[in-house]
Structures are given as C-alpha cells and as structure tokens.
Amino acid sequence: MNVSRRQVLGSAATLGALVTAMRLGTFPSMAEAAGLLIEHQAFAEDHVRKLAEALSQKPWEDVRISMPPGWEALNYDQYRDIRFNPDKSFWKGAPHQFSFDLFHSGFLFTAPVDVHVVEDGKTARINYSPDLFNFGPLAPRTDGKTDLHYAGLRLRYPINSKDVNDEFVVFQGASYFRGVGRGLLYGLSARGLAIDTGQPKGEEFPMFRAFWVRKPDPAATTVVVEALLDSPSVTGAYKFSIKPGEDTQMDVEMVLFPRRDIGHFGIAPMTSMFLLDSISRPVEDFRPAVHDSDGLMMLTGAGEWLWRPLTNHKTLQVSAFQDMSPRGFGLIQRKRDYRDFLDLESRYERRPSLWAEPVGDWGAGAVELYEIPTLLETNDNIVAFWQPKEPLRHGQSYAFVYRLHWCADWPVGAELPVARTVFSGAGVDPNYSATPPSYDPDLRLYIVEFAGGDLDGDPVPDVTASAGVISNVHAAKNDVAKTTRLSFEHNVNGADTAELRAVLKRGDKKVSETWLYRWTRN
C-alpha cells in the first residue's frame, strides 16, 4: 500500500483546441498538424457516462502498450529525460489563457492513456507524435511505427504571474492527480477512487484510461476535464471543473458502475507523506519536521471541527471517524514557516492542503485514515477518504459530487481556535522510583497550543482518554506566542494504546476545535 512518490510525480501539462491554436499561429503548423487529431465524432453531455456504463458490461482487460526495442524497461532517469516541448503546448496564447502539455508513456506508465480535445460539440483524439517532445541524451528514440499513446496531461494557467503559464494540475499514474494554489508547490495527491485500501487481499488501483479536455470560452476562468475510469471492479465517468487561483477549486462529478459488489471503497481519496515532526520521530534527522501534511481535519455533520495530528508509528494505524452527512474533511499542512522544516530543497512549508467538501447528503459512513510506517520521505504513507456505510452493488450506478480545495490553509469556521503546535515528552511523577533513576515510561506530558479565535475569559479545558488517567490539566495564555497553552499529563497504566481528546469550552459550549491523538506504545 506504500506508493512511491516517483509513481505519481512527473511532468504533464495543459490542453486545448488545436483549431484555435492554429488560427493563432501558435501550435502547430498545418503541415505538422496533419494526422495529429483523429476520430472526430459528436460529443454529447453524457458521452463519457455512456462509455463507462457500456465498459462495465464487459470483462476488464489489462491493456498495455507493446513497447518498441529500447523502451521495454526504462529507468527513472531515462524517463525524466523525455520532456514535453513547451513551445508546443496546446492552446498556448489563446484568449482564455489555459494551455496543456502531455506526458510521454514509458517507465511505470505503460498502460495506454488517450487524450481528446472537445470543441463545438465534437471530440477528437490526439494522435501520438514524438514531435511534441524533447528527447534528452539518456532517452531512447521511438521507432516511428508504434502508437505509444500518452501517460497523462498537465494543465497550465498564469496562476502566479500574468506573464507565465504555470502548471497547476497534473493527471498522471492510475487515477492520481495533483493541484496547487497560488504560490504553492506540488505535495499531496488525490485519486479518483480507492478500492480495498488496507485489506488483506491487497489494494486495487483504478486508472483513468482516457481524458476529454473542453475548449474554454475566451473569457473563461474555469477549464473542464472529463475522464473515463476503469479497473477490475468498477468503471466510472468523471467531470472535473477546475478554477485555478489562490484556492484552486475542483468540482468533481462522478458516476460509478460496479462490475462486482464492493464493500470497501473510498470517495475523494487523498494520499500524502508524513515522516516526522516534534511529537513523532521514528528516524534521526536534522530537520524538525518532514511532511506534506501534518493533520487530518474534519467538519462533522453535527458541526464539530476535529483535528487529528498525523503520526508515523512502527505499526500500521487505521482510524475511522464515524459520521452522518459529513460537511468536509482534508489532509492539511498547517506549518507555514521555513523554520518549521529547515529544508532548502523540498520547501515543505509551501505544500498545499487539500479539503474535500461534499455536495449533497452523503449519508452514514466514516472518514478513514491510514498511517503506514515508513523510514523514507519518498514514500506516500498517508491515505484518507470517505467510506460510505452502504456497499456498491453490481448492476447499479452511484453518483457523488464534491468540491476539492487546493490551498495553503483551509479556514476553520467562525475564527475557531486551532491546534497549531503540539509537543510531548516524558512526564515527571514524584512518586515513581527506579534504580537507576529514570522516567516513568507510562507517563507522558502533552502541550497543545491553540491559536486564533476568541479565547478571552479563561476557557476551561476538557481532556479525556480511552485508557489510563489524565491529570494536571491546565490552560493559560501564552503571551509570547499569542496562543492559549493547554498542558496535561497522561498515565497509560500499562495500556498499549489510548485515544486522547482535548477541547476548550465555556460551559457546555466548545470554543475551539477538538484535538485528537492516538498514543501507542510502539
């Protein structure tokens, strides 16, 4: 279930109407364009949905590209040496300012992916052409005979500067995709669907087999990409309406057609990396923190904000946050200062947060969180998604709609105080004795700093644990950090695991988000 980040990182780009590009004289010339767009046909609003439904009636096929000589086993460095030619970005220079590039197949990406453009109610597939790419000295050359299809696409828009078409969304690898808001760098990924995550029989990874990119209107600020999902267990039709900005938004409309009954699946799945921070340090490292996300945030159907810091324990941790009609959840990066990481290369303080906002009533289910042990920051070891209570049944169809926000920090409602910093260390029990003297291994001290919001009037802390004893609970103003510091001790009394819960209150009313944490002995 650990997914190497190299499997989902890559270069891909934007997309556009070839006819418009040619009229603008940007890409390509009429001679170069001959044979590039093929299979012109009508494109109805339910085009992809009908394809997915028809495909679900057929057995799944693991289709692979028959690679020409020299392409059978590309390594990572060879594949990286194949780059899309930026001068040939589709729609480059068009009034709507969107453009897109394509990813070459090869390396881990040997399943054919077709990319289509849609304009004036018609669609056409982009034929494979090596002329769209620059092949470096490490990369092999094509034989000119094999249709190598593509491996995905990358969307571009002047999101940071009006003079530069920066990439802001990438679709590449299985059903993975990534986005960024203004000023941010790629970090965590989303997926079209999760199936059997963490199950003994192994996880199934659906893939997007084809994309359709709609030509935007001249004044458009949104671009629409549709996708066909396929796997042994399910097919699906997806529509992504994407608006780049400080908060890059994706409205996702999906319809699933199961090939079998599916009991364990995830809607709006997210995949991230957490290696270490001040409270969880499985490896020695000079950096105070290494992660793309540091917590799972959730807004329950009852209106409670939850914050669960991520951890990297020695054993797999699975958590399920039961709910009815959730209002949102996401993997969030709260640390936003270089000094939080001290990493000049990775710049983790600029990684995006990802918030999923359901549209409509999703009913009963749970937000599931998987924290997979890892000793490497190149492994994505965090997975979160919504698991509906009811299974998917063969022969039926299921629709879900939600909005994704790729942004720096998803705001908690009404300026609610949030847990910005957490520290933990050995507690001090004056009655504990050992020879030689040592700390009590069952006693831990926790410090939680709540920042923001209205914390005047000395709110009262409410701290509980599923096992052990909570003591020495105290909350006070931290005038140096401009926070409210909550401290408490927890004696696990020999337990191997315990769920901690802390919130600030005035009377019965919660005046902060609820901080959750799982302590384990290993």
C-alpha positions as CSV (number, residue, x, y, z in Angstrom):
1,M,0.0,0.0,0.0
2,N,3.1,2.3,0.3
3,V,3.1,4.2,-3.0
4,S,6.5,5.5,-4.2
5,R,6.2,9.2,-5.0
6,R,8.1,8.6,-8.2
7,Q,5.0,6.6,-9.3
8,V,2.8,9.7,-9.2
9,L,5.2,12.6,-9.8
10,G,6.1,13.6,-13.3
11,S,5.7,16.3,-16.0
12,A,2.4,16.9,-17.8
13,A,0.6,19.9,-19.0
14,T,-2.3,21.7,-20.5
15,L,-4.6,21.1,-23.2
16,G,-6.5,22.9,-25.9
17,A,-8.3,23.2,-29.1
18,L,-5.9,22.6,-32.0
19,V,-8.0,24.6,-34.4
20,T,-7.9,27.7,-32.3
21,A,-4.2,27.3,-31.7
22,M,-3.6,27.1,-35.4
23,R,-5.6,30.2,-36.1
24,L,-3.5,31.9,-33.5
25,G,-0.4,30.7,-35.3
26,T,0.9,29.1,-32.0
27,F,0.9,25.3,-32.5
28,P,1.4,23.5,-34.8
29,S,1.7,24.5,-38.4
30,M,-0.8,23.0,-40.9
31,A,1.9,20.6,-42.1
32,E,2.7,19.5,-38.6
33,A,-0.9,19.1,-37.7
34,A,-1.7,16.6,-40.4
35,G,-2.9,13.4,-38.7
36,L,-2.5,14.8,-35.2
37,L,-6.2,14.9,-34.4
38,I,-8.1,11.8,-35.3
39,E,-11.5,10.2,-34.8
40,H,-13.7,13.3,-35.0
41,Q,-17.2,12.5,-33.6
42,A,-20.1,14.1,-31.8
43,F,-19.7,14.7,-28.1
44,A,-22.9,14.7,-26.1
45,E,-23.1,15.7,-22.4
46,D,-23.4,12.1,-21.4
47,H,-20.7,10.8,-23.8
48,V,-18.3,9.6,-21.1
49,R,-21.0,8.3,-18.9
50,K,-22.3,6.1,-21.7
51,L,-18.8,4.9,-22.4
52,A,-18.3,3.9,-18.7
53,E,-21.7,2.2,-18.5
54,A,-21.0,0.2,-21.7
55,L,-17.5,-0.7,-20.5
56,S,-18.8,-2.0,-17.2
57,Q,-20.8,-4.7,-19.1
58,K,-17.5,-6.1,-20.4
59,P,-14.8,-8.0,-18.6
60,W,-11.8,-5.9,-17.5
61,E,-8.7,-6.0,-19.7
62,D,-5.3,-5.2,-18.5
63,V,-4.2,-3.4,-21.7
64,R,-0.6,-2.5,-22.1
65,I,1.5,-0.8,-24.8
66,S,3.8,-3.1,-26.8
67,M,6.9,-1.0,-26.3
68,P,9.4,-0.8,-29.2
69,P,13.0,-2.0,-28.7
70,G,14.8,0.0,-26.1
71,W,11.6,1.1,-24.4
72,E,10.8,-2.1,-22.5
73,A,12.5,-1.2,-19.2
74,L,13.2,2.5,-19.0
75,N,14.6,3.6,-15.6
76,Y,13.6,6.7,-13.8
77,D,16.5,8.9,-15.1
78,Q,15.8,7.8,-18.7
79,Y,12.1,8.7,-18.4
80,R,12.8,12.0,-16.8
81,D,14.9,12.9,-19.9
82,I,11.7,12.9,-22.1
83,R,10.1,16.3,-21.7
84,F,7.2,17.9,-23.5
85,N,8.3,20.8,-25.7
86,P,6.9,23.9,-24.1
87,D,6.7,25.7,-27.4
88,K,4.0,23.1,-28.5
89,S,1.6,23.4,-25.5
90,F,-1.9,23.1,-26.8
91,W,-3.9,26.4,-26.7
92,K,-0.7,28.4,-26.0
93,G,-1.5,32.0,-26.4
94,A,-5.3,31.6,-26.6
95,P,-7.5,34.4,-25.1
96,H,-8.7,32.1,-22.3
97,Q,-5.0,31.7,-21.2
98,F,-5.3,28.0,-20.5
99,S,-2.9,25.5,-22.1
100,F,-1.9,22.0,-21.5
101,D,1.0,19.5,-22.1
102,L,1.1,15.8,-22.4
103,F,3.2,13.1,-20.6
104,H,5.0,10.5,-22.6
105,S,4.4,6.8,-21.9
106,G,7.2,4.6,-20.5
107,F,8.9,3.6,-17.2
108,L,6.0,2.9,-14.8
109,F,3.4,4.3,-17.3
110,T,2.8,1.5,-19.9
111,A,-1.0,1.4,-19.9
112,P,-2.3,3.5,-22.9
113,V,-4.0,6.8,-22.0
114,D,-5.8,8.6,-24.7
115,V,-6.3,12.4,-24.6
116,H,-9.1,14.1,-26.6
117,V,-10.0,17.7,-27.3
118,V,-13.6,18.9,-27.3
119,E,-14.8,21.9,-29.3
120,D,-18.2,22.9,-30.7
121,G,-19.8,19.7,-29.7
122,K,-17.2,17.5,-31.3
123,T,-14.3,15.4,-29.9
124,A,-11.1,14.2,-31.5
125,R,-8.3,12.1,-30.1
126,I,-4.8,13.5,-30.1
127,N,-2.7,11.0,-32.1
128,Y,0.7,10.1,-30.7
129,S,3.5,12.3,-32.1
130,P,7.2,12.2,-30.9
131,D,7.5,15.7,-32.3
132,L,5.7,17.0,-29.3
133,F,8.6,16.0,-27.0
134,N,12.3,16.8,-26.5
135,F,14.3,13.6,-26.0
136,G,17.5,14.1,-23.9
137,P,20.7,12.1,-24.3
138,L,19.5,9.4,-21.8
139,A,16.2,8.8,-23.5
140,P,15.7,6.2,-26.3
141,R,14.2,7.3,-29.7
142,T,10.9,6.0,-31.0
143,D,10.7,3.7,-34.0
144,G,8.1,5.9,-35.7
145,K,5.7,2.9,-36.0
146,T,4.3,2.3,-32.6
147,D,1.4,4.2,-31.2
148,L,2.7,5.0,-27.7
149,H,-0.4,6.9,-26.7
150,Y,0.3,9.1,-23.7
151,A,0.6,8.8,-19.9
152,G,-1.5,11.8,-18.8
153,L,-1.6,15.6,-19.0
154,R,-0.7,18.8,-17.3
155,L,-2.8,22.0,-17.2
156,R,-1.3,25.5,-17.3
157,Y,-2.6,29.0,-16.4
158,P,-0.9,32.3,-15.3
159,I,-1.7,31.5,-11.7
160,N,1.3,33.3,-10.2
161,S,2.2,35.8,-12.8
162,K,0.3,37.2,-15.8
163,D,3.3,36.5,-18.0
164,V,3.9,32.9,-17.1
165,N,1.7,29.9,-17.7
166,D,2.5,27.9,-14.6
167,E,1.3,24.3,-14.3
168,F,-1.4,24.0,-11.6
169,V,-2.9,20.5,-12.1
170,V,-1.4,17.2,-13.2
171,F,-3.2,13.9,-14.1
172,Q,-0.7,11.0,-14.3
173,G,-0.5,7.5,-12.9
174,A,-3.5,5.3,-12.2
175,S,-6.2,7.7,-11.1
176,Y,-3.8,10.1,-9.3
177,F,-3.9,13.8,-9.8
178,R,-2.4,16.8,-8.0
179,G,-3.1,20.5,-7.8
180,V,-1.7,23.7,-6.3
181,G,-2.9,27.1,-5.4
182,R,-1.1,30.3,-5.9
183,G,2.5,30.3,-4.5
184,L,2.4,26.7,-3.6
185,L,4.4,23.6,-4.8
186,Y,3.2,20.1,-5.5
187,G,2.8,17.9,-2.5
188,L,0.0,15.5,-1.7
189,S,-2.2,13.8,-4.3
190,A,-5.8,13.0,-4.8
191,R,-7.3,9.9,-6.6
192,G,-10.4,9.1,-8.5
193,L,-11.3,6.2,-6.3
194,A,-9.8,3.9,-3.6
195,I,-10.7,0.2,-3.5
196,D,-9.7,-2.3,-0.8
197,T,-7.2,0.0,0.9
198,G,-5.5,-1.8,3.7
199,Q,-7.4,-5.1,3.0
200,P,-5.5,-8.5,3.3
201,K,-6.1,-9.3,-0.4
202,G,-4.3,-6.1,-1.5
203,E,-5.4,-2.8,-2.8
204,E,-6.8,-2.3,-6.3
205,F,-5.8,0.8,-8.2
206,P,-8.3,2.0,-10.8
207,M,-6.9,4.1,-13.6
208,F,-8.1,6.9,-15.9
209,R,-7.9,5.3,-19.4
210,A,-8.9,8.5,-21.3
211,F,-9.4,12.2,-20.9
212,W,-11.5,14.8,-22.7
213,V,-10.5,18.4,-22.4
214,R,-13.1,21.0,-23.3
215,K,-12.0,24.2,-25.0
216,P,-12.8,27.1,-22.7
217,D,-14.6,30.2,-23.8
218,P,-12.3,33.3,-24.4
219,A,-13.2,34.9,-21.0
220,A,-13.3,31.6,-19.1
221,T,-11.7,31.2,-15.7
222,T,-12.5,27.5,-15.5
223,V,-11.4,24.6,-17.6
224,V,-13.3,21.3,-17.8
225,V,-11.6,17.9,-18.0
226,E,-13.6,14.6,-18.2
227,A,-12.2,11.2,-17.6
228,L,-13.0,7.5,-18.0
229,L,-12.1,5.3,-15.0
230,D,-11.6,1.6,-15.3
231,S,-10.5,-1.3,-13.0
232,P,-11.3,-5.0,-12.5
233,S,-14.1,-4.0,-10.1
234,V,-15.6,-0.8,-11.4
235,T,-15.9,1.8,-14.2
236,G,-16.6,5.4,-13.8
237,A,-17.3,8.7,-15.6
238,Y,-15.7,11.8,-14.0
239,K,-16.1,15.5,-14.7
240,F,-13.6,18.0,-13.2
241,S,-14.4,21.7,-13.4
242,I,-11.2,23.4,-12.4
243,K,-10.7,27.0,-11.4
244,P,-7.1,28.0,-10.6
245,G,-6.3,30.7,-8.0
246,E,-5.1,31.2,-4.5
247,D,-7.5,28.4,-3.7
248,T,-7.6,26.2,-6.8
249,Q,-11.0,24.6,-6.8
250,M,-12.1,21.4,-8.5
251,D,-15.8,20.5,-8.7
252,V,-15.8,16.7,-9.1
253,E,-18.9,14.9,-10.5
254,M,-18.6,11.2,-10.7
255,V,-20.8,8.2,-11.6
256,L,-19.7,4.6,-10.8
257,F,-20.7,1.4,-12.4
258,P,-19.5,-1.6,-10.3
259,R,-18.5,-4.8,-12.0
260,R,-19.0,-6.6,-8.7
261,D,-20.2,-5.8,-5.2
262,I,-17.6,-3.6,-3.5
263,G,-17.7,-3.4,0.3
264,H,-14.6,-1.4,1.0
265,F,-14.0,1.7,-1.2
266,G,-13.1,5.4,-0.7
267,I,-14.7,8.5,-2.1
268,A,-12.5,11.6,-2.5
269,P,-9.3,9.7,-1.5
270,M,-6.2,11.6,-0.7
271,T,-2.6,10.4,-0.4
272,S,0.2,12.2,1.4
273,M,3.5,11.8,3.2
274,F,4.3,12.2,6.9
275,L,7.8,11.2,8.1
276,L,8.4,13.1,11.3
277,D,7.7,16.1,13.5
278,S,8.2,17.2,17.1
279,I,5.9,14.5,18.6
280,S,6.6,11.6,16.2
281,R,10.3,11.0,15.3
282,P,10.9,7.4,14.0
283,V,14.2,8.4,12.4
284,E,17.1,10.7,13.2
285,D,17.0,13.8,11.1
286,F,18.5,17.3,11.3
287,R,15.1,18.8,10.3
288,P,12.5,19.5,12.9
289,A,9.7,18.2,10.6
290,V,9.4,16.4,7.3
291,H,5.8,16.1,5.9
292,D,3.5,17.1,3.1
293,S,0.6,17.2,5.6
294,D,0.6,17.3,9.4
295,G,-3.0,16.5,10.2
296,L,-6.5,15.3,9.2
297,M,-9.2,17.9,9.7
298,M,-12.9,17.1,9.6
299,L,-16.2,19.0,9.9
300,T,-18.8,16.6,11.1
301,G,-22.4,16.6,10.2
302,A,-23.2,17.9,13.7
303,G,-20.9,20.9,13.1
304,E,-17.9,19.8,15.2
305,W,-14.4,20.6,13.9
306,L,-11.9,17.8,14.5
307,W,-8.1,17.9,14.2
308,R,-6.1,14.7,14.3
309,P,-2.3,15.1,14.0
310,L,-0.6,12.6,11.8
311,T,1.9,10.1,13.1
312,N,4.5,7.6,11.9
313,H,4.4,4.7,14.3
314,K,6.2,1.4,13.9
315,T,2.9,-0.4,13.1
316,L,0.1,0.3,10.7
317,Q,-2.5,2.6,12.2
318,V,-6.1,2.6,10.9
319,S,-8.7,5.1,12.3
320,A,-12.4,5.5,11.4
321,F,-14.2,8.7,12.3
322,Q,-17.9,7.7,12.1
323,D,-20.3,10.4,10.9
324,M,-23.6,11.2,9.3
325,S,-23.8,13.7,6.4
326,P,-20.2,15.0,6.7
327,R,-19.6,18.6,5.8
328,G,-15.9,18.2,4.9
329,F,-12.6,16.6,5.5
330,G,-9.0,17.0,4.4
331,L,-5.3,16.5,4.8
332,I,-3.9,19.8,5.9
333,Q,-0.4,21.4,6.1
334,R,-0.5,23.9,9.0
335,K,3.2,24.6,9.4
336,R,3.9,27.5,7.0
337,D,7.4,28.8,8.2
338,Y,10.7,27.7,6.7
339,R,12.0,27.3,10.3
340,D,9.4,24.6,10.8
341,F,11.3,22.4,8.3
342,L,14.8,23.9,7.6
343,D,14.7,22.3,4.2
344,L,16.0,24.5,1.4
345,E,15.3,21.9,-1.3
346,S,11.9,20.4,-0.6
347,R,10.3,23.6,0.9
348,Y,7.6,21.7,2.7
349,E,6.1,24.9,4.1
350,R,4.8,25.6,0.6
351,R,3.0,22.3,0.1
352,P,-0.8,22.6,-0.4
353,S,-3.6,21.5,1.9
354,L,-6.4,19.6,0.4
355,W,-10.0,19.9,1.6
356,A,-13.0,17.9,0.3
357,E,-16.4,19.4,0.6
358,P,-19.4,17.1,-0.2
359,V,-22.2,18.4,-2.3
360,G,-25.5,16.8,-1.2
361,D,-26.1,14.4,1.6
362,W,-23.5,11.6,1.7
363,G,-25.5,9.8,4.5
364,A,-23.8,7.5,7.0
365,G,-20.2,6.3,6.8
366,A,-16.8,7.2,8.2
367,V,-13.7,9.2,7.2
368,E,-11.0,6.5,7.3
369,L,-7.3,7.3,7.9
370,Y,-4.4,5.0,7.2
371,E,-1.0,5.8,8.6
372,I,1.6,3.4,7.2
373,P,5.1,3.1,8.8
374,T,7.9,4.4,6.7
375,L,11.5,5.4,7.1
376,L,11.7,7.3,3.8
377,E,10.2,10.7,2.8
378,T,9.9,9.4,-0.8
379,N,7.0,7.1,0.2
380,D,3.4,8.4,0.4
381,N,2.3,6.7,3.6
382,I,-0.9,8.5,4.5
383,V,-4.3,7.8,3.0
384,A,-7.7,9.4,3.9
385,F,-11.1,9.1,2.3
386,W,-14.9,8.9,2.9
387,Q,-16.1,5.3,3.3
388,P,-19.9,5.1,2.8
389,K,-21.7,2.7,5.1
390,E,-23.6,1.0,2.2
391,P,-21.6,-1.1,-0.3
392,L,-21.6,-0.6,-4.1
393,R,-23.8,-3.2,-5.7
394,H,-23.1,-4.8,-9.1
395,G,-25.7,-3.7,-11.7
396,Q,-26.4,-0.4,-10.1
397,S,-24.9,3.1,-10.6
398,Y,-23.8,5.6,-7.9
399,A,-23.3,9.3,-8.2
400,F,-21.2,11.5,-5.9
401,V,-20.4,15.2,-6.2
402,Y,-17.8,17.1,-4.2
403,R,-15.5,20.2,-4.3
404,L,-11.8,20.0,-3.8
405,H,-9.8,23.0,-2.5
406,W,-6.0,23.0,-3.1
407,C,-4.9,25.9,-0.8
408,A,-2.5,26.9,1.9
409,D,-4.8,26.6,4.9
410,W,-8.5,25.7,4.8
411,P,-10.0,28.1,7.4
412,V,-11.9,26.8,10.3
413,G,-15.4,28.3,10.6
414,A,-16.0,31.5,12.6
415,E,-12.4,32.0,13.5
416,L,-12.4,29.0,15.8
417,P,-9.1,28.5,17.6
418,V,-7.0,25.7,16.2
419,A,-4.2,23.4,17.5
420,R,-1.1,25.0,15.8
421,T,1.7,23.3,17.8
422,V,1.9,20.1,19.8
423,F,4.7,18.9,22.0
424,S,5.1,15.7,24.0
425,G,7.7,14.4,26.4
426,A,8.2,12.2,29.5
427,G,6.1,13.3,32.5
428,V,7.6,13.6,36.0
429,D,6.0,11.6,38.7
430,P,7.5,12.4,42.2
431,N,6.2,9.0,43.5
432,Y,7.9,7.0,40.7
433,S,11.1,5.3,41.7
434,A,13.5,3.1,39.8
435,T,17.1,2.0,40.1
436,P,18.9,3.6,38.4
437,P,16.6,6.7,38.4
438,S,14.6,7.0,35.2
439,Y,11.3,8.5,33.9
440,D,8.1,6.5,34.2
441,P,7.6,5.0,30.7
442,D,3.8,5.1,31.2
443,L,3.6,8.8,31.9
444,R,3.6,11.4,29.1
445,L,3.3,15.2,29.2
446,Y,1.4,17.0,26.3
447,I,1.5,20.6,25.3
448,V,-1.1,21.8,22.8
449,E,-1.0,25.5,21.6
450,F,-4.4,26.8,20.5
451,A,-4.1,29.8,18.2
452,G,-6.6,32.3,16.7
453,G,-10.2,32.9,17.5
454,D,-11.7,34.3,20.7
455,L,-10.1,32.7,23.8
456,D,-10.8,35.6,26.2
457,G,-12.4,34.8,29.5
458,D,-10.3,31.8,30.5
459,P,-11.9,28.9,28.7
460,V,-11.9,25.6,30.6
461,P,-10.1,22.6,29.1
462,D,-11.9,19.2,28.7
463,V,-9.4,16.3,28.3
464,T,-10.3,12.6,28.2
465,A,-8.5,9.4,27.3
466,S,-9.9,6.0,26.3
467,A,-7.3,4.3,28.6
468,G,-5.2,5.4,31.5
469,V,-5.6,8.5,33.7
470,I,-5.5,12.2,32.7
471,S,-4.0,14.6,35.4
472,N,-2.5,18.1,35.9
473,V,-4.8,19.7,33.3
474,H,-4.1,23.4,32.9
475,A,-4.8,26.1,30.3
476,A,-3.3,29.6,30.3
477,K,-2.5,32.5,28.0
478,N,0.9,32.2,26.2
479,D,1.7,35.9,25.8
480,V,4.9,35.2,23.9
481,A,3.3,33.1,21.1
482,K,-0.1,34.8,21.4
483,T,-1.8,31.4,22.0
484,T,-3.6,29.6,24.7
485,R,-1.4,26.8,26.0
486,L,-3.1,23.6,27.2
487,S,-0.9,21.1,29.2
488,F,-1.8,17.8,30.8
489,E,-0.3,14.5,31.8
490,H,-1.4,11.1,30.7
491,N,-0.6,7.9,32.6
492,V,-1.5,4.9,30.3
493,N,-1.3,2.5,33.3
494,G,0.2,-0.3,31.2
495,A,-2.1,0.1,28.2
496,D,-0.7,-0.4,24.7
497,T,-2.8,2.2,23.0
498,A,-5.0,5.1,24.0
499,E,-7.2,7.7,22.2
500,L,-6.8,11.3,23.6
501,R,-9.3,14.0,23.1
502,A,-9.0,17.7,24.2
503,V,-11.2,20.8,23.6
504,L,-11.6,24.2,25.2
505,K,-15.1,25.1,26.5
506,R,-17.2,27.9,28.1
507,G,-19.8,26.0,30.0
508,D,-21.1,23.3,27.7
509,K,-20.1,25.2,24.5
510,K,-17.0,24.2,22.6
511,V,-14.9,27.3,21.8
512,S,-12.0,25.5,19.9
513,E,-11.6,22.7,17.5
514,T,-11.4,19.2,19.1
515,W,-7.8,17.9,19.2
516,L,-7.5,14.1,18.8
517,Y,-4.4,11.9,19.2
518,R,-3.6,8.2,19.2
519,W,-0.8,7.1,21.6
520,T,0.7,3.7,21.0
521,R,3.5,2.0,23.0
522,N,5.3,1.0,19.8
